[in-house]
Amino acid sequence: MELIQWEVGWLMTTYNHFNLNPVYMPMKRILFIALAIAGFTMPGKSQHKDSKEYLEDIRFYSDVMVNAEAEEHRLRAYDLFEEAMSDFLSLPGSYEASLDSIRWISVLKGADFRLVTWQQKISRSEHKYGGIIQWTDRLVVLKDSRPWVNGSQRNIYSPSAWYGALYYKIIPFEKDRKTYYLLFGFNAEDESENTKVADILDVTSPEPKFGLPVFVGKDETQSRLILRYSDISPLQLFFDETQKAVVHDHLLNLEGAGPSGTSLMVSDGSQEGWLYKNGMFQ
């Protein structure tokens, strides 16, 4: 009741400031406005969700943003999913909460953080990716800023300009006595092609970075591996623990085999690897 009295006092002060006489204002109207303002400002029970309610929302929105037929429903669900996920991961103790019941997301763990990524279907030919890095005391939100025109194999990216992917594997490795993380990710490019990426997550400083010049190629050192391939040809990209190497299928360019005579990148059945040695993959 104190809040309502304060709001009425505020209304009286406002009317006096503009030389308005509140005597002529019906009391019912004053009370109605005060109650309306109180309704918007007083924290209601519905505004405070517990972790169970957030998880229910996240489960629902994640399903809609991937599977809904209507584009506007997917886009709306994505915004609500991202908001609910950020709110949930901001709750005290949420770092220990399991996200295993949430379909359509990936959760990978580092030494003192976890990396959550997800995919948004915009249309049959366009997808966007989102993610959050969570520590016990802070969050870093990842924003997919593709498409990149040039330099994506060599550049270093920030969380706000991220080479978006749904990550499916994380491997820690050492370089110069520091721990970095090798990430394997998937990106559904369009109706006919996909991309898999081997990226590097650098959390050695307060601001995380993506990419590190550790892939030693024939012509230059790359910050990440990007493998774009046809939908008709699955591609393997993984870490071989025995060989200590990043391994992927070798891609062959088939001229004129794609739609409208375009070329297709397909696996030829062989594999190639990048051996880990002294903090580098070569």
C-alpha positions in Angstrom: 0.0 0.0 0.0 3.0 2.3 0.6 3.8 2.1 -3.1 0.3 3.1 -4.1 0.3 6.0 -1.7 3.7 7.2 -3.2 2.3 7.0 -6.7 -0.8 9.0 -5.7 1.6 11.6 -4.2 3.6 11.7 -7.4 0.4 12.3 -9.4 -0.6 15.2 -7.0 2.9 16.7 -7.3 2.7 16.5 -11.1 -0.6 18.2 -11.3 0.5 21.0 -9.0 3.7 21.5 -11.1 1.6 22.1 -14.2 -1.0 24.2 -12.3 -3.7 21.6 -12.7 -6.2 21.2 -9.9 -6.6 17.5 -9.0 -9.8 18.4 -7.1 -11.6 18.2 -10.5 -10.1 14.8 -11.2 -12.5 12.1 -10.1 -11.0 10.0 -7.2 -11.8 6.8 -9.0 -9.7 7.9 -11.9 -6.8 8.8 -9.6 -7.0 5.4 -7.9 -7.2 3.6 -11.2 -4.1 5.3 -12.6 -2.2 4.7 -9.3 -3.1 1.0 -9.4 -2.1 0.8 -13.0 1.3 2.3 -12.3 1.7 0.1 -9.3 0.8 -2.9 -11.5 3.7 -2.1 -13.8 6.2 -1.3 -11.1 5.6 -3.8 -8.4 7.5 -7.0 -8.9 5.0 -9.8 -9.4 5.3 -13.4 -8.8 5.3 -14.2 -12.5 8.4 -12.1 -13.0 10.5 -14.4 -10.7 11.0 -17.8 -12.3 12.9 -20.7 -10.7 15.4 -22.9 -12.5 12.7 -25.5 -13.3 10.5 -22.9 -15.0 13.4 -21.5 -17.0 14.4 -25.0 -18.2 10.8 -25.7 -19.3 10.8 -22.5 -21.3 14.2 -23.3 -22.9 13.1 -26.8 -23.9 10.0 -25.4 -25.6 11.7 -22.5 -27.4 14.6 -24.6 -28.6 12.2 -27.0 -30.2 10.2 -24.3 -31.9 13.2 -22.3 -33.2 14.5 -25.4 -35.0 11.3 -27.2 -36.1 8.5 -24.7 -36.5 7.2 -24.5 -40.1 6.6 -20.7 -40.0 9.7 -18.5 -40.2 8.2 -15.9 -37.9 7.6 -18.5 -35.2 11.2 -19.7 -35.4 12.6 -16.2 -35.2 10.4 -15.3 -32.3 11.2 -18.5 -30.5 15.0 -17.8 -31.0 14.8 -14.4 -29.3 12.8 -15.9 -26.4 15.2 -18.9 -26.2 18.2 -16.7 -26.0 16.7 -14.5 -23.4 15.6 -17.5 -21.2 19.0 -19.1 -21.6 20.9 -16.0 -20.5 18.5 -15.5 -17.6 18.9 -19.1 -16.5 22.7 -19.1 -16.7 22.7 -15.9 -14.7 21.0 -17.6 -11.8 23.2 -18.4 -8.7 24.3 -22.0 -8.8 23.2 -22.5 -12.5 26.8 -23.5 -13.5 26.2 -26.8 -11.8 22.7 -27.3 -13.3 22.5 -30.0 -16.0 21.3 -29.0 -19.5 21.1 -32.6 -20.7 17.4 -32.5 -21.1 17.5 -29.6 -23.6 17.5 -30.9 -27.2 19.0 -29.0 -30.1 21.8 -27.5 -28.1 25.4 -28.6 -27.4 27.1 -28.3 -24.0 30.9 -28.8 -23.8 33.0 -28.4 -20.7 36.5 -26.9 -20.2 38.6 -26.8 -17.0 36.5 -24.1 -15.3 33.8 -23.1 -17.9 31.2 -24.6 -20.1 30.4 -23.7 -23.7 26.8 -23.8 -24.8 26.0 -23.4 -28.5 22.8 -23.7 -30.6 21.5 -23.4 -34.1 18.7 -21.2 -35.5 17.0 -22.2 -38.7 16.1 -18.9 -40.5 15.1 -20.6 -43.8 16.0 -23.8 -45.7 19.1 -22.0 -47.1 20.1 -19.9 -44.1 21.1 -20.7 -40.5 22.5 -18.6 -37.7 24.3 -19.7 -34.5 24.3 -18.5 -31.0 26.3 -19.4 -27.9 27.3 -18.6 -24.3 30.5 -19.2 -22.4 29.7 -19.7 -18.7 32.0 -19.5 -15.8 30.8 -19.7 -12.2 30.8 -15.9 -11.9 30.2 -14.5 -15.4 28.8 -15.1 -18.9 30.1 -14.2 -22.3 27.6 -14.1 -25.2 28.7 -15.2 -28.7 27.2 -13.4 -31.7 27.4 -15.0 -35.2 28.5 -12.2 -37.5 29.1 -14.2 -40.7 29.2 -14.3 -43.7 32.9 -13.6 -43.8 34.1 -12.7 -47.3 37.8 -13.1 -46.9 40.4 -14.1 -44.3 38.2 -16.4 -42.2 40.9 -19.1 -42.1 43.5 -16.6 -40.8 41.6 -14.1 -38.7 41.2 -14.0 -34.9 37.6 -13.3 -33.8 36.0 -11.9 -30.7 32.7 -13.1 -29.0 30.9 -10.2 -30.7 32.2 -11.2 -34.1 32.2 -15.0 -33.9 32.6 -17.6 -36.6 29.3 -19.3 -35.6 29.0 -23.1 -35.3 27.3 -25.8 -33.3 30.3 -27.3 -31.5 30.4 -31.0 -30.9 33.8 -31.7 -29.4 36.3 -29.8 -27.2 40.0 -30.9 -26.8 42.4 -29.1 -24.5 46.0 -28.7 -25.6 49.2 -27.0 -24.5 51.1 -24.3 -26.3 53.9 -22.2 -24.6 52.8 -23.5 -21.2 49.3 -22.2 -21.7 46.1 -24.2 -22.2 44.0 -23.6 -25.3 40.9 -25.6 -26.6 40.5 -27.2 -29.9 36.8 -27.0 -31.0 35.1 -29.0 -33.7 31.9 -27.5 -35.0 29.2 -27.8 -37.7 27.5 -25.1 -39.7 24.5 -25.9 -42.0 25.4 -23.4 -44.8 22.5 -23.8 -47.2 20.4 -26.3 -49.0 23.3 -28.0 -50.8 26.4 -27.4 -48.7 27.6 -27.7 -45.1 30.7 -26.6 -43.3 32.8 -28.2 -40.5 35.4 -26.2 -38.7 38.3 -26.9 -36.4 38.7 -23.7 -34.4 40.7 -22.6 -31.3 39.2 -21.1 -28.2 41.6 -18.9 -26.3 40.6 -18.2 -22.7 44.1 -17.2 -21.5 42.9 -13.6 -21.0 39.7 -12.0 -19.7 38.3 -11.5 -23.2 37.9 -14.9 -25.0 39.2 -15.2 -28.5 38.5 -17.6 -31.4 41.4 -18.6 -33.7 45.1 -19.1 -33.2 47.8 -19.5 -35.9 48.6 -23.1 -35.0 47.6 -25.0 -38.2 50.8 -25.1 -40.3 49.9 -25.5 -44.0 52.0 -25.7 -47.1 51.6 -22.1 -48.0 50.7 -20.4 -44.7 49.8 -20.9 -41.1 46.0 -20.9 -40.5 44.0 -19.9 -37.4 41.3 -22.5 -38.1 40.4 -25.2 -40.6 37.3 -24.6 -42.6 35.9 -27.6 -44.7 33.0 -26.8 -46.9 31.4 -29.9 -48.5 28.3 -31.1 -50.4 25.2 -32.3 -48.6 25.4 -35.6 -50.6 28.8 -36.4 -49.1 29.2 -36.7 -45.3 32.5 -35.4 -43.9 34.4 -36.7 -40.9 36.3 -34.2 -38.7 37.7 -35.5 -35.4 40.7 -35.8 -33.1 42.6 -39.1 -33.2 43.9 -39.6 -29.6 46.3 -42.4 -30.7 48.0 -40.3 -33.4 47.5 -37.0 -31.6 46.2 -35.5 -34.8 43.2 -33.6 -36.2 41.9 -35.9 -38.9 39.4 -35.2 -41.7 38.2 -36.6 -45.0 40.1 -35.4 -48.0 37.8 -33.4 -50.3 37.7 -33.7 -54.1 36.2 -31.0 -56.3 33.7 -32.4 -58.8 33.3 -29.9 -61.6 29.8 -29.5 -63.0 28.3 -32.0 -60.6 26.2 -29.6 -58.6 22.9 -27.7 -59.3 23.1 -25.6 -62.5 26.5 -27.1 -63.3 28.3 -25.8 -60.2 31.1 -27.8 -58.6 30.7 -30.0 -55.6 33.2 -30.7 -52.8 32.9 -34.4 -51.8 35.0 -36.9 -49.8 37.1 -39.2 -52.0 37.3 -41.8 -49.2 40.8 -41.0 -48.1 41.8 -39.0 -45.0 44.5 -36.5 -44.0 45.7 -35.4 -40.7 47.4 -32.5 -38.8 49.8 -33.9 -36.2 50.1 -32.1 -32.9 53.7 -31.3 -32.0 55.0 -28.6 -29.7 51.7 -26.7 -29.6 51.2 -26.7 -33.4 49.2 -28.9 -35.8 51.1 -29.7 -39.0 
